[in-house]
């Protein structure tokens, strides 16, 4: 299998070298009993749930409003995850969030999941929200409340 370019990390960066300090926002996300699979580690699909929970939980807190009730909602248009190490219940994972790209109608987050005692990430990923009108589902500009929240993530890299 050939090594594909890694869209989840900044160009020229080895994802194993990322640390918590590389992310302006850190959120703790506890694992659940059923997150482990038959192989004794967190199932790969759960990583996407952790990303989704971290991003949307942070958005609700940082925006000061429930983003589900805005006239424009962020729908997931793209996700990616690179798995680097195992996570296991009952760990409490730390999710790191950074702003990778801000477009007129979309936001791309750079993400990482860290085990409780690990300096290096267990997984790195990206998550793209495209904002659409609640009724028409047509792309619209990123809502003001979301743009204000994004300022805490700093400028895109």
VENUR-V393559 format. One record per pair of residues at least 24 apart in sequence whose ideal C-beta (glycine too) atoms are under 8 Angstrom apart, sorted by the first residue. I is the first residue (numbers start at 1). J is the second residue. Records with the same first field share a line. If there is no record, write none. Layout:
I: J / J
This chain:
6: 82 / 124
7: 80 / 126
8: 80 / 81 / 82 / 110 / 111 / 124 / 125 / 126
9: 82 / 110 / 124
10: 100 / 110 / 157
15: 82 / 84 / 112 / 121 / 124
16: 84 / 120 / 121
17: 120
18: 96 / 112 / 120 / 121 / 124
19: 119 / 120
20: 94 / 96 / 114 / 119
22: 96 / 98 / 112
23: 96 / 97 / 98 / 110 / 112
24: 97 / 98 / 99 / 152 / 153 / 154
25: 58 / 62 / 96 / 97 / 98 / 152 / 153
26: 94 / 95 / 96 / 97
27: 54 / 57 / 58 / 94 / 95 / 97
28: 92 / 93 / 94 / 95
29: 53 / 54 / 57 / 92 / 93 / 94 / 95
30: 90 / 91 / 92 / 93
31: 87 / 88 / 89 / 90 / 91 / 92 / 93
32: 89
33: 89 / 90
35: 89
36: 88 / 89
40: 88
41: 86 / 87 / 88
42: 86 / 87 / 88 / 89
44: 81 / 83
47: 81 / 83 / 87 / 113 / 123 / 125
48: 79 / 81 / 125
50: 93 / 95 / 113
51: 79 / 81 / 95 / 109 / 111 / 113 / 125 / 127
52: 76 / 127
53: 95
54: 95 / 97 / 111
55: 97 / 109 / 111 / 127 / 129
58: 97 / 149
59: 146 / 149
62: 149 / 152
63: 145 / 146 / 148 / 149
64: 145
65: 145
67: 143 / 145 / 146
70: 134 / 143 / 145 / 146
71: 133 / 134 / 143
72: 131 / 132 / 133 / 134 / 140 / 141 / 142 / 143
73: 131 / 132 / 134
74: 107 / 129 / 130 / 131 / 146
75: 129 / 130 / 131 / 132 / 137
76: 127 / 128 / 129
77: 106 / 128 / 129 / 130
78: 108 / 126 / 127 / 128
79: 125 / 126 / 127 / 128
80: 125 / 126
81: 123 / 124 / 125
82: 123 / 124 / 125
83: 122 / 123
84: 120 / 121 / 122 / 123 / 124
85: 115 / 118 / 120 / 121 / 122 / 123
86: 122
87: 113 / 115 / 122 / 123
91: 115 / 116
92: 116
93: 122
96: 121
97: 153
98: 153 / 154 / 157
99: 150 / 153 / 154 / 155 / 156 / 157
100: 126 / 156 / 157
101: 156
102: 142 / 150 / 156
103: 142
104: 141 / 142
105: 130 / 131 / 139 / 140 / 141 / 142
106: 130 / 131 / 139 / 142
107: 131 / 142 / 146 / 150
108: 156
109: 153
110: 157
